[in-house]
Amino acid sequence: MSPAEDEGPSGIRCRLDELLAERGMTLTRLSELVGVSVVNLSVLKNDRARAVRFSTLAAICRALDCEVGDLLARA
């Protein structure tokens, strides 16, 4: 089994919920801005994502005017 297939925690948490609250933005609005479904953003927001595309990270960061390090942090 490769490390990417492990069932254990990744040691990374997503701060999407906090960033949305700081900006007064809903997950639905972010979905519209970045072209990613609300369901997929919810998976990311709730730390259930197993992978995320760099293009998705870049789009989220553009929409929230933040850096990747603001969005993803060590758990």
C-alpha positions as a Markdown table, in Angstrom:
| # | Residue | x | y | z |
|---|---|---|---|---|
| 1 | Met | 0.0 | 0.0 | 0.0 |
| 2 | Ser | 1.4 | 3.4 | -0.9 |
| 3 | Pro | 1.4 | 6.3 | 1.5 |
| 4 | Ala | -1.4 | 8.0 | -0.4 |
| 5 | Glu | -3.6 | 5.0 | 0.2 |
| 6 | Asp | -3.1 | 5.0 | 4.0 |
| 7 | Glu | -6.3 | 5.3 | 6.0 |
| 8 | Gly | -4.6 | 7.3 | 8.8 |
| 9 | Pro | -4.7 | 11.1 | 9.2 |
| 10 | Ser | -2.7 | 13.2 | 6.8 |
| 11 | Gly | -1.4 | 15.6 | 9.4 |
| 12 | Ile | -2.9 | 18.5 | 7.3 |
| 13 | Arg | -6.1 | 20.3 | 8.0 |
| 14 | Cys | -8.1 | 22.6 | 5.7 |
| 15 | Arg | -9.0 | 26.1 | 7.1 |
| 16 | Leu | -11.6 | 26.7 | 4.4 |
| 17 | Asp | -14.4 | 27.2 | 6.9 |
| 18 | Glu | -12.4 | 29.8 | 8.8 |
| 19 | Leu | -11.4 | 31.7 | 5.6 |
| 20 | Leu | -15.0 | 31.7 | 4.3 |
| 21 | Ala | -16.2 | 33.1 | 7.7 |
| 22 | Glu | -13.6 | 35.8 | 7.7 |
| 23 | Arg | -14.6 | 36.9 | 4.2 |
| 24 | Gly | -18.4 | 36.6 | 4.8 |
| 25 | Met | -18.6 | 34.1 | 1.9 |
| 26 | Thr | -20.7 | 31.0 | 1.6 |
| 27 | Leu | -19.5 | 27.7 | 0.2 |
| 28 | Thr | -22.1 | 28.1 | -2.5 |
| 29 | Arg | -20.6 | 31.4 | -3.6 |
| 30 | Leu | -17.1 | 29.9 | -3.6 |
| 31 | Ser | -18.4 | 27.1 | -5.7 |
| 32 | Glu | -19.7 | 29.5 | -8.3 |
| 33 | Leu | -16.4 | 31.4 | -8.3 |
| 34 | Val | -14.1 | 28.5 | -8.7 |
| 35 | Gly | -16.2 | 26.0 | -10.7 |
| 36 | Val | -16.0 | 23.2 | -8.2 |
| 37 | Ser | -19.1 | 21.6 | -6.8 |
| 38 | Val | -20.4 | 22.4 | -3.3 |
| 39 | Val | -20.1 | 18.7 | -2.5 |
| 40 | Asn | -16.4 | 18.6 | -3.4 |
| 41 | Leu | -15.7 | 21.8 | -1.6 |
| 42 | Ser | -17.5 | 20.4 | 1.5 |
| 43 | Val | -15.3 | 17.3 | 1.4 |
| 44 | Leu | -12.3 | 19.6 | 1.4 |
| 45 | Lys | -13.7 | 21.8 | 4.1 |
| 46 | Asn | -14.4 | 18.9 | 6.4 |
| 47 | Asp | -11.0 | 17.4 | 6.0 |
| 48 | Arg | -12.2 | 14.3 | 4.2 |
| 49 | Ala | -10.4 | 15.0 | 0.9 |
| 50 | Arg | -7.7 | 12.5 | 0.0 |
| 51 | Ala | -6.3 | 14.6 | -2.8 |
| 52 | Val | -6.8 | 18.0 | -4.3 |
| 53 | Arg | -5.7 | 19.4 | -7.7 |
| 54 | Phe | -3.2 | 22.2 | -7.8 |
| 55 | Ser | -5.6 | 24.0 | -10.2 |
| 56 | Thr | -8.3 | 23.8 | -7.6 |
| 57 | Leu | -6.1 | 25.1 | -4.8 |
| 58 | Ala | -5.0 | 28.0 | -7.0 |
| 59 | Ala | -8.6 | 28.8 | -7.9 |
| 60 | Ile | -9.7 | 28.7 | -4.2 |
| 61 | Cys | -6.8 | 30.9 | -3.2 |
| 62 | Arg | -7.6 | 33.4 | -6.0 |
| 63 | Ala | -11.2 | 33.6 | -4.9 |
| 64 | Leu | -10.3 | 34.0 | -1.2 |
| 65 | Asp | -7.3 | 36.2 | -1.8 |
| 66 | Cys | -5.0 | 34.0 | 0.2 |
| 67 | Glu | -2.0 | 31.8 | -0.1 |
| 68 | Val | -2.0 | 28.0 | 0.0 |
| 69 | Gly | -0.4 | 28.1 | 3.4 |
| 70 | Asp | -3.4 | 30.1 | 4.7 |
| 71 | Leu | -5.7 | 27.4 | 3.4 |
| 72 | Leu | -3.8 | 24.3 | 4.4 |
| 73 | Ala | -2.1 | 23.9 | 7.8 |
| 74 | Arg | -0.5 | 21.2 | 9.9 |
| 75 | Ala | -3.0 | 19.5 | 12.1 |
